[in-house]
């Protein structure tokens, strides 16, 4: 038994990943809903023998028999009639001493996708829960089906779509892809194949039950015509928007349903990347007598865009939505993370939803195979002294959002000799980044905004207080639970 300081759990608490329960009369019934909710989202910690006071602080209380609570807990969690799966080991459950009282600490990790959904009472449709800012909520049928779909080890994007024909492809897109492949890999072994045989080698067509060839999911997404793609993926939608500031709806837009181009993800990638790349300042660099215009920042932007297209759940709602504002780029795709955010940022682990799409992009030298894409993005932003990227996961519906600051971290510790005017200019720029972030995310916590600005929490709160005083944002809640939002909501929608 060790000594535990409840204040040490402040980070978990701020992220809504801690649940305090009195548990004086035995195991609370709500414990199992919280177990399911933590396992199906990002993990968390349940404290038995702890109560939450009106000021949101935690206080331990004396448990009559913590050993019996643990015995009852193991008996229930291993009963498949009550809980679908036990994802814990003995190291996840222990007794700690806090202020002279013994409490039970249950540390619940994020469940492996093969174990999701974690549900109660033999019914995933009514017994699966998740966690959001309000606490535990019962999963919708759509969320349950999405988790079940992610259980499979068979590649989702290799499904043969027998309701479509080979005429569903846009052969101009295929021609452009082949030109890029030839440029990346001259004299490739597939270079002289006919289109259909070439697509078969790529995994873009497969044989149906009658042995005829049909498009695969990966093939139709990469090379299909939009009106054919939506026959399989009814919520398929690609949307790129440019904004001059945080208040304008958009000044330029690329959408898959416009009818002006193919609408597939290959053509979308290049249309969007070419617009984003124009905003990256290219240093003057020579290799021999040739100027090199491609930088690590360009490579990281390609990674960020390709990651969203590769890892999206195209059966999910709201599509891929990208907003570029002067100081902020946000890339959102349907589908949650298949590994934890921490593991994704650390790198080395990879659990792709669409491995065939990864292969298709890799063949033209876009994207990484070994789970190094996100670490590379974070490393490049750090090397440029730009604010750290923010990667977050949302639920109901499932979405993954990457936010990239598009301005350098000028440092908030400039010499007094630089003058009041320059310091005021820096403050204005920082506050503009905050407004753009809130326009995209609706609400924000001090910790997230602090990371975006690359400032400590106290300096971040200084800017937030100024914005509140200026009437541009409002603060809701108190202390660690405080959230900020625009006073007048942005009219942008994710269409």
Residue pairs with C-beta under 8 A, 6 or more apart in sequence:
1 94
1 95
1 96
1 97
1 102
2 96
2 97
3 96
3 97
3 98
4 96
4 97
4 98
4 103
4 105
5 98
6 50
6 57
6 58
6 59
6 60
6 98
9 18
9 45
9 58
10 480
12 18
12 44
12 45
13 58
13 480
14 445
14 447
14 480
14 481
15 42
16 44
16 131
16 132
16 133
16 135
17 38
17 42
17 43
17 44
17 45
17 131
18 44
18 45
18 46
18 47
19 34
19 38
19 44
19 45
19 46
19 47
20 47
20 50
20 51
20 52
20 58
21 28
21 30
21 31
21 46
21 47
21 48
21 50
22 28
22 48
22 49
22 50
22 51
22 61
23 31
23 48
23 49
23 63
23 69
23 104
24 61
24 63
24 64
26 69
26 72
27 48
27 69
27 72
27 73
27 76
30 136
31 46
31 48
31 73
32 76
32 82
32 83
32 120
33 120
33 129
33 136
34 44
34 46
34 129
34 131
34 136
35 46
35 77
35 83
35 106
35 108
35 118
36 83
36 117
36 118
36 119
36 120
36 127
36 128
36 129
36 136
37 44
37 129
37 130
37 131
37 136
37 137
38 44
38 46
38 108
38 110
38 131
39 87
39 108
39 109
39 110
39 111
39 115
39 116
39 118
40 111
40 116
40 117
40 118
40 128
40 129
40 130
40 131
40 139
40 147
41 110
41 130
41 131
41 393
41 395
42 110
42 131
42 340
42 341
42 393
43 107
43 108
43 109
43 110
43 340
44 108
44 131
45 105
45 106
45 107
45 108
46 105
46 106
46 108
47 58
47 103
47 104
47 105
47 106
48 63
48 66
48 69
48 103
48 104
48 105
48 106
49 60
49 61
49 62
49 63
49 66
49 101
49 102
49 103
49 104
50 58
50 59
50 60
50 61
50 98
50 103
51 58
51 59
51 61
52 58
52 59
53 59
55 479
56 478
56 479
56 480
56 481
59 99
60 98
60 99
60 101
60 103
61 101
62 101
62 102
63 69
63 101
63 102
63 103
63 104
66 95
66 102
66 103
66 104
67 95
69 104
70 93
70 95
70 104
73 93
73 104
73 106
74 93
76 82
76 83
77 83
77 86
77 88
78 86
80 122
81 121
81 122
82 120
82 121
83 118
83 120
84 117
84 118
84 119
84 120
84 122
84 124
84 127
85 111
85 115
85 118
87 108
87 109
87 111
87 112
87 115
87 118
88 106
88 108
88 109
92 106
92 107
92 108
92 109
93 104
93 105
93 106
93 107
94 104
94 105
95 102
95 103
95 104
95 105
96 102
96 103
96 104
96 105
97 103
110 340
111 118
113 147
113 150
113 151
113 338
113 351
114 151
114 153
116 147
116 148
116 150
116 151
117 124
117 128
117 139
117 143
117 144
117 147
117 148
118 128
119 127
119 128
119 129
119 144
120 127
120 128
120 129
121 127
124 144
124 148
125 141
125 144
126 138
128 138
128 139
128 143
128 144
128 147
129 136
129 137
129 138
129 139
130 136
130 137
130 139
130 143
130 395
130 396
131 137
131 395
132 395
132 396
137 396
139 147
140 396
142 317
142 397
143 395
143 396
143 397
143 398
146 313
146 315
146 316
146 335
146 336
146 398
149 156
149 313
149 315
150 313
150 338
150 353
155 218
155 354
155 355
155 356
156 217
156 353
156 354
157 216
157 217
157 218
157 221
157 353
157 354
157 355
157 356
157 357
158 203
158 206
158 216
158 217
158 218
158 356
159 216
159 217
160 206
160 207
160 208
160 214
160 215
160 216
161 214
161 215
161 216
161 217
161 220
161 232
162 208
162 209
162 214
163 231
163 232
164 214
164 215
164 220
164 224
164 228
164 231
164 232
165 214
165 215
166 196
166 205
166 213
166 214
166 215
168 215
168 220
168 224
168 225
168 228
169 199
169 215
169 219
169 220
169 223
169 224
169 225
170 223
170 224
170 225
170 262
170 264
170 267
171 195
172 262
173 222
173 223
173 262
173 264
173 266
173 267
174 195
174 198
174 199
174 223
176 266
176 267
177 222
177 223
177 266
177 360
177 364
178 191
178 198
180 364
181 188
181 190
181 191
181 363
181 364
182 188
182 191
184 363
184 364
184 365
185 363
190 198
190 201
190 202
193 201
196 205
196 213
199 205
199 219
199 223
200 206
200 213
202 219
202 356
202 359
202 360
202 363
203 216
203 218
203 219
203 356
203 359
203 360
204 215
204 216
204 218
204 219
204 222
204 223
204 356
204 360
205 213
205 214
205 215
205 216
205 219
206 213
206 214
206 216
207 213
207 214
208 214
215 224
216 356
217 232
217 314
217 354
218 354
218 356
218 357
218 360
220 228
220 229
220 232
220 264
221 229
221 233
221 236
221 264
221 265
221 314
221 357
222 264
222 265
222 266
222 357
222 360
223 264
223 266
224 262
224 264
225 262
225 263
225 264
226 236
226 256
226 257
226 259
226 262
226 263
226 264
227 263
229 236
229 256
229 263
229 264
230 236
233 314
233 315
235 314
235 315
235 316
235 317
235 318
235 319
235 334
236 256
236 314
236 319
237 255
237 256
237 257
237 318
237 319
237 320
237 495
238 254
238 255
238 256
238 263
238 265
238 268
238 319
238 320
239 253
239 254
239 255
239 256
239 319
239 320
239 321
239 322
239 494
239 495
240 253
240 254
240 255
240 268
240 271
240 272
240 275
240 322
240 324
241 250
241 252
241 253
241 321
241 322
241 323
241 324
241 492
242 250
242 251
242 252
242 253
242 275
242 324
243 249
243 250
243 251
243 323
243 324
243 325
243 326
243 492
244 251
244 326
245 325
245 326
245 432
245 436
246 325
246 432
246 435
246 436
246 438
246 439
246 486
246 490
247 439
247 490
249 491
249 492
250 492
252 275
254 268
254 271
254 272
254 275
255 495
256 263
256 264
256 268
256 319
257 263
261 267
261 271
265 309
265 357
266 360
268 309
268 320
269 305
269 306
269 309
269 366
272 305
272 322
273 301
273 302
273 305
275 324
276 301
276 305
276 324
276 329
277 298
277 301
279 324
279 406
280 295
280 297
280 298
280 301
282 293
282 295
282 298
283 295
284 291
285 291
285 292
285 295
286 292
296 380
296 383
297 380
297 384
299 376
299 380
300 376
300 377
300 380
300 381
301 329
301 404
302 366
302 367
303 367
303 368
303 373
303 374
303 376
303 377
304 329
304 331
304 373
304 377
304 402
304 404
305 322
305 331
306 361
306 366
306 367
306 373
307 331
307 367
307 373
307 374
307 402
308 320
308 322
308 331
308 332
308 333
308 400
308 402
309 320
309 333
309 357
309 361
310 352
310 353
310 354
310 357
310 358
310 361
310 367
311 333
311 335
311 338
311 352
311 353
311 354
311 400
312 320
312 333
312 334
312 335
312 353
312 354
313 333
313 334
313 335
313 336
313 353
313 398
314 334
315 334
316 334
316 335
316 397
316 398
316 399
317 334
317 397
318 332
318 334
318 397
318 399
318 494
319 334
319 494
319 495
320 331
320 332
320 333
320 334
321 332
321 494
321 495
322 329
322 330
322 331
322 332
323 329
323 330
323 440
323 492
324 406
325 406
325 436
325 439
325 440
326 406
326 407
326 432
326 436
327 405
327 406
327 407
327 429
327 432
327 433
327 436
328 403
328 404
328 405
328 406
328 433
328 436
328 437
328 440
329 403
329 404
329 406
330 401
330 402
330 403
330 404
330 440
330 441
331 401
331 402
331 404
332 399
332 400
332 401
332 402
332 494
333 399
333 400
334 397
334 398
334 399
335 353
335 398
335 399
335 400
336 393
336 395
336 398
336 399
336 400
337 344
337 393
337 400
338 351
338 352
338 353
339 349
339 350
339 351
341 391
341 392
341 393
343 349
344 371
344 374
344 391
345 374
345 375
345 378
345 391
346 375
347 370
347 371
347 372
347 374
347 375
348 370
348 371
348 372
349 371
350 369
350 370
350 371
352 358
358 367
358 369
361 367
362 368
362 369
367 373
368 376
374 391
377 389
377 402
377 404
378 388
378 389
381 387
381 388
381 389
381 404
381 405
382 388
384 408
385 408
385 409
386 405
386 406
386 407
386 408
386 409
386 454
387 405
387 409
387 433
387 451
387 452
387 453
387 454
388 451
388 452
388 454
389 402
389 403
389 404
389 405
390 401
390 402
390 403
390 448
390 451
390 452
391 400
391 401
391 402
391 403
392 400
392 401
392 403
392 448
393 399
393 400
393 401
394 400
394 401
401 441
403 437
403 440
403 441
403 452
405 433
405 452
407 429
407 433
409 453
409 454
410 426
410 429
412 426
412 430
412 455
412 459
414 422
414 423
414 426
427 463
427 466
430 453
430 455
430 463
431 463
431 466
431 467
431 472
433 452
433 453
434 444
434 449
434 452
434 453
434 463
434 464
434 467
434 473
434 484
435 467
435 472
435 473
435 486
437 444
437 448
437 449
437 452
438 444
438 473
438 484
438 485
438 486
439 486
439 490
439 492
440 490
440 492
442 485
442 486
442 489
443 476
443 483
443 484
443 485
444 483
444 484
444 485
445 482
445 483
445 484
446 457
446 460
446 461
446 464
446 482
446 484
447 457
449 460
449 464
449 484
450 456
450 457
450 460
453 459
453 460
453 463
455 463
464 473
464 475
464 484
467 473
467 484
468 474
468 475
468 484
471 487
472 486
472 487
473 484
473 485
473 486
473 487
474 484
474 485
474 486
474 487
475 482
475 483
475 484
476 482
476 483
476 484
476 485
477 483
